[in-house]
Amino acid sequence: MRALVTGAGAGIGKASATALAERGVEVILCDIDAPAAEAVAADLAAQGHDVWPASLDVTDDAAVQKLVAGSGRVDALVHSAGLFPQLSFEAGSIAQLDRVMAVNFRAAVVLAKAVWPGMAARGAGTMIFLTSGSGLPSAVEDPMQANFSFYGASKAALDRWALGVAREMSRHGVLVNTITPGAFVDTPGVQALGLAEAAQREAISVEAVGEAVAFLAAGCAPELSGQRLRATDYRRTWGA
């Protein structure tokens, strides 16, 4: 089995790639930060895992197509790469909105389109898209979410699209889920934002999220396809 993981150089992407590799899955570690992907790949390869790094800007359609075509086959797609700028309506520009939507939402569709023909032809495959509580309408009541409207909108779009096409894809044996951590995750990107309120929030480790993602990506729960899942519920209400 071979998986392609975006954002694999750090955070949830790295944890997901690591958990998949530990399950014996071959992993293509994609990241726009090539040295980061190479470092993760080197560590996993040293442990005997079958992995290789790939420099990839997920907003470059041609690069996505080239990578997928050159990989031979992709049995599992995990889209974890994401942008979450903290911007007020007044400060946020249309260019910034376009960039967030391009990475968080549009790239998911482009990646899915690229791997879909091979999965459909084989009658099997999994697509896992990292989403967020920021995309829920109820998030607007949370003071910490006040300046994440661009990010939240991109994740709301991702949920609606992915779960909307899940039934269509399931007819070809392809399983689709979105998964949210379900609690605060202390990733390098989040640390850079310096959110003081985060210290008082329920937390989940990147490793725990990665384990939940790997379980789904490995095709272990076909009955869950088409659902938006919480990693905090893994091994509690699902994946036991």
C-alpha positions as CSV (number, residue, x, y, z in Angstrom):
1,M,0.0,0.0,0.0
2,R,1.3,3.5,-0.9
3,A,0.1,6.8,0.7
4,L,0.7,10.4,-0.3
5,V,0.7,12.8,2.6
6,T,0.8,16.6,2.2
7,G,2.2,18.8,4.9
8,A,4.4,15.9,6.0
9,G,7.3,18.0,7.0
10,A,5.8,19.0,10.4
11,G,2.8,18.8,12.7
12,I,-0.2,16.6,11.9
13,G,1.1,15.8,8.4
14,K,4.4,14.5,9.9
15,A,2.5,12.5,12.6
16,S,0.1,11.0,10.0
17,A,3.0,10.0,7.7
18,T,4.9,8.5,10.7
19,A,1.9,6.5,11.8
20,L,1.3,5.2,8.3
21,A,4.9,4.2,7.9
22,E,4.7,2.3,11.2
23,R,1.8,0.4,9.8
24,G,4.0,-0.8,7.0
25,V,2.6,1.6,4.4
26,E,4.9,3.1,1.8
27,V,4.7,6.9,2.2
28,I,5.4,9.8,-0.1
29,L,6.1,12.7,2.2
30,C,5.1,15.9,0.5
31,D,5.9,19.4,1.7
32,I,6.6,22.8,0.2
33,D,9.5,22.9,2.7
34,A,11.7,20.3,1.0
35,P,14.4,20.1,3.7
36,A,11.7,19.4,6.3
37,A,10.3,16.6,4.2
38,E,13.7,15.2,3.6
39,A,14.5,15.3,7.4
40,V,11.4,13.4,8.3
41,A,12.0,10.9,5.5
42,A,15.6,10.3,6.7
43,D,14.5,9.6,10.2
44,L,11.8,7.1,9.1
45,A,14.1,5.5,6.6
46,A,16.7,5.0,9.4
47,Q,14.1,3.1,11.2
48,G,13.6,0.8,8.3
49,H,10.4,2.3,6.8
50,D,9.8,2.6,3.1
51,V,9.4,6.4,2.5
52,W,10.6,9.1,0.2
53,P,10.3,12.9,0.3
54,A,8.9,15.1,-2.4
55,S,9.0,18.9,-2.7
56,L,5.5,20.0,-3.6
57,D,3.5,23.2,-3.7
58,V,-0.1,21.9,-3.5
59,T,-1.3,25.0,-5.4
60,D,0.7,24.0,-8.5
61,D,-1.7,21.8,-10.5
62,A,1.0,20.7,-12.9
63,A,3.4,19.7,-10.1
64,V,0.6,17.7,-8.4
65,Q,-0.2,15.8,-11.6
66,K,3.5,15.1,-12.3
67,L,4.1,13.8,-8.8
68,V,1.1,11.5,-8.8
69,A,1.9,10.2,-12.3
70,G,5.5,9.6,-11.3
71,S,4.5,7.7,-8.1
72,G,3.2,4.7,-10.0
73,R,0.1,4.4,-7.8
74,V,-1.5,6.1,-4.8
75,D,-3.7,4.0,-2.6
76,A,-4.3,6.6,0.1
77,L,-4.3,10.4,0.0
78,V,-4.0,12.5,3.2
79,H,-4.2,16.2,2.7
80,S,-2.9,17.9,5.8
81,A,-1.1,20.9,4.3
82,G,-2.8,24.0,5.4
83,L,-2.7,27.8,6.1
84,F,-4.4,29.4,9.0
85,P,-3.5,33.2,9.1
86,Q,-5.0,35.2,11.9
87,L,-6.6,38.1,10.1
88,S,-9.5,40.5,10.8
89,F,-11.9,41.3,8.1
90,E,-10.4,44.8,7.7
91,A,-6.8,43.4,7.5
92,G,-7.5,40.4,5.3
93,S,-7.0,40.9,1.6
94,I,-8.6,39.1,-1.3
95,A,-5.2,37.8,-2.2
96,Q,-4.8,36.3,1.2
97,L,-8.3,34.7,1.0
98,D,-7.4,33.2,-2.4
99,R,-4.2,31.7,-1.0
100,V,-5.9,30.2,2.0
101,M,-8.7,28.7,-0.2
102,A,-6.1,27.5,-2.7
103,V,-4.1,25.5,-0.1
104,N,-6.8,24.3,2.2
105,F,-9.7,23.6,-0.2
106,R,-8.8,23.8,-3.9
107,A,-5.7,21.7,-3.5
108,A,-7.8,19.0,-1.9
109,V,-9.9,18.8,-5.1
110,V,-6.9,18.9,-7.4
111,L,-5.2,16.1,-5.4
112,A,-8.3,14.0,-5.4
113,K,-8.8,14.5,-9.1
114,A,-5.2,13.4,-9.7
115,V,-5.4,10.2,-7.6
116,W,-9.0,9.3,-8.5
117,P,-8.5,7.6,-11.9
118,G,-6.1,5.0,-10.4
119,M,-8.2,4.4,-7.3
120,A,-11.4,4.0,-9.3
121,A,-9.7,1.7,-11.8
122,R,-8.5,-0.6,-8.9
123,G,-11.9,-0.3,-7.1
124,A,-10.2,0.7,-3.9
125,G,-8.6,3.7,-2.2
126,T,-8.9,6.2,0.7
127,M,-9.0,10.0,0.9
128,I,-8.6,11.7,4.2
129,F,-8.8,15.5,4.5
130,L,-7.8,17.4,7.7
131,T,-10.6,19.8,8.7
132,S,-11.1,22.0,11.7
133,G,-13.7,23.1,14.3
134,S,-13.1,26.6,12.9
135,G,-15.3,25.6,10.0
136,L,-18.4,25.0,12.1
137,P,-21.0,27.9,12.4
138,S,-20.8,27.5,16.2
139,A,-17.1,28.6,16.1
140,V,-18.1,32.2,15.7
141,E,-19.1,32.2,19.4
142,D,-15.5,31.4,20.4
143,P,-13.4,34.5,21.0
144,M,-10.2,32.6,20.0
145,Q,-11.8,32.1,16.5
146,A,-12.5,35.7,15.9
147,N,-9.8,36.3,13.3
148,F,-9.8,32.9,11.6
149,S,-12.8,33.6,9.3
150,F,-10.7,32.9,6.1
151,Y,-9.4,29.6,7.6
152,G,-12.8,28.6,8.9
153,A,-14.5,29.3,5.5
154,S,-11.9,27.1,3.8
155,K,-12.5,24.2,6.1
156,A,-16.3,24.6,5.9
157,A,-15.9,24.4,2.1
158,L,-13.7,21.3,2.4
159,D,-16.2,19.5,4.6
160,R,-19.1,20.2,2.3
161,W,-17.2,19.2,-0.8
162,A,-15.6,16.0,0.6
163,L,-18.6,14.6,2.3
164,G,-20.7,15.6,-0.7
165,V,-18.7,13.5,-3.1
166,A,-18.1,10.6,-0.7
167,R,-21.1,8.6,-1.7
168,E,-20.3,9.0,-5.4
169,M,-16.7,7.8,-4.7
170,S,-17.9,4.9,-2.5
171,R,-19.6,3.4,-5.6
172,H,-16.1,2.8,-6.9
173,G,-14.7,1.4,-3.6
174,V,-13.0,4.7,-2.6
175,L,-13.5,5.8,1.0
176,V,-13.6,9.5,1.9
177,N,-13.5,11.2,5.3
178,T,-12.7,14.5,6.8
179,I,-11.2,14.5,10.3
180,T,-10.8,17.3,12.8
181,P,-8.6,17.0,15.9
182,G,-11.5,17.8,18.1
183,A,-9.3,19.7,20.6
184,F,-6.4,22.1,20.6
185,V,-3.2,20.8,18.9
186,D,0.1,22.3,19.7
187,T,1.7,22.2,16.3
188,P,4.7,24.5,15.2
189,G,2.3,26.5,13.1
190,V,-0.1,27.1,16.0
191,Q,2.8,27.9,18.4
192,A,3.8,30.7,16.0
193,L,0.4,32.4,16.5
194,G,1.0,32.7,20.2
195,L,-2.6,32.0,21.3
196,A,-2.6,32.7,25.0
197,E,-6.1,31.2,25.4
198,A,-4.9,27.8,24.1
199,A,-3.4,26.9,27.5
200,Q,-6.9,26.6,29.0
201,R,-8.2,24.4,26.2
202,E,-8.7,20.7,26.0
203,A,-5.7,19.4,24.1
204,I,-4.7,16.4,21.9
205,S,-1.2,15.5,20.7
206,V,-0.2,15.5,17.1
207,E,0.7,11.8,17.5
208,A,-2.8,11.0,18.6
209,V,-4.3,12.8,15.6
210,G,-1.8,11.0,13.3
211,E,-2.8,7.6,14.6
212,A,-6.5,8.4,13.9
213,V,-5.7,9.6,10.4
214,A,-3.6,6.5,9.7
215,F,-6.3,4.2,10.9
216,L,-8.7,5.7,8.3
217,A,-6.2,6.1,5.6
218,A,-5.3,2.4,5.8
219,G,-8.9,1.6,5.0
220,C,-9.7,0.0,8.3
221,A,-13.2,1.4,8.7
222,P,-15.2,1.4,5.4
223,E,-18.4,1.8,7.5
224,L,-17.3,5.3,8.5
225,S,-16.8,6.6,5.0
226,G,-18.6,9.8,4.2
227,Q,-18.4,11.1,7.8
228,R,-16.7,14.1,9.5
229,L,-14.8,12.5,12.5
230,R,-13.1,13.8,15.6
231,A,-9.7,12.4,16.4
232,T,-10.5,12.8,20.1
233,D,-13.2,10.1,19.6
234,Y,-10.8,7.6,18.1
235,R,-10.9,4.4,20.0
236,R,-13.8,5.8,22.1
237,T,-16.7,5.9,19.7
238,W,-15.0,4.8,16.5
239,G,-11.9,2.8,15.6
240,A,-12.0,0.6,18.6
